[in-house]
Amino acid sequence: MGEFAGFRDEALDFYDDLEADNTKTFWAANKHRYDEFVAAPMKALAAELTEEFGETKIFRPYRDVRFSKDKTPYKTHQGLFVPRGPSTGYYVQIGPPGIEVAVGFYGASPARLATFRDAIVNDLHGPELEQILEQLESVGWKRTGERLKTHPRGYDPEHPRIELLRHKSLSVRRERGFGPDVIGTPDLVDVIRADWREATVLTDWVIAHAKD
């Protein structure tokens, strides 16, 4: 495996074409493009990130369509994840919009979700999480995550942190785009490192307060 040199335009071209023709026929005829322009540089990127952040997981390109109305067989992006705790960690993906970076947690058991929400209503830990999110948003991160439409059962619907209490998952994301000066050079690995370091404070809070 060579050193990470960035993603070439051909990676974005591949996903543009896959979005237009998400079929097994297209995949069979173009898998060599995926292997060369997506999978190989993603493996090289993973190797660069492992030393600082830990073992990486590169997601399979195939969609699980068993319970989905959308039966298209292939993902139109390639993701990489580094776990720091249960369903918690660092993420980066490449797709038609370019590079997107994320940090946070994407799921929780009922017990873990209860401790997460109890920490939010705590007058010390809840404001701390608000401050973390506000600081990250002030430098370009966007708050995301699955949310209830109403308030969670057992919590005051008028609570001052009700918007946080609605979360079933919580992450911050930052789009890095598709400019060649961003994704097409070895410097991308340093951009991702810096982003993950900056948002580590969120995973620190989650690991400390959202427990099974």
HELIX and SHEET records of a PDB file:
HELIX    1   1 ASP A    9  ALA A   20  1                                  12    
HELIX    2   2 LYS A   24  TYR A   34  1                                  11    
HELIX    3   3 ASP A   35  ALA A   39  3                                   5    
HELIX    4   4 ALA A   40  PHE A   53  1                                  14    
HELIX    5   5 PRO A  110  VAL A  121  1                                  12    
HELIX    6   6 HIS A  125  SER A  138  1                                  14    
HELIX    7   7 ILE A  162  LEU A  165  1                                   4    
HELIX    8   8 PRO A  180  ILE A  183  1                                   4    
HELIX    9   9 LEU A  188  HIS A  209  1                                  22    
SHEET    1   A 6 LYS A  57  ILE A  58  0                                        
SHEET    2   A 6 GLN A  78  GLY A  85 -1                                        
SHEET    3   A 6 THR A  88  GLY A  95 -1                                        
SHEET    4   A 6 GLY A  98  PHE A 105 -1                                        
SHEET    5   A 6 LEU A 170  GLY A 177 -1                                        
SHEET    6   A 6 LYS A 142  THR A 144 -1                                        
END                                                                             
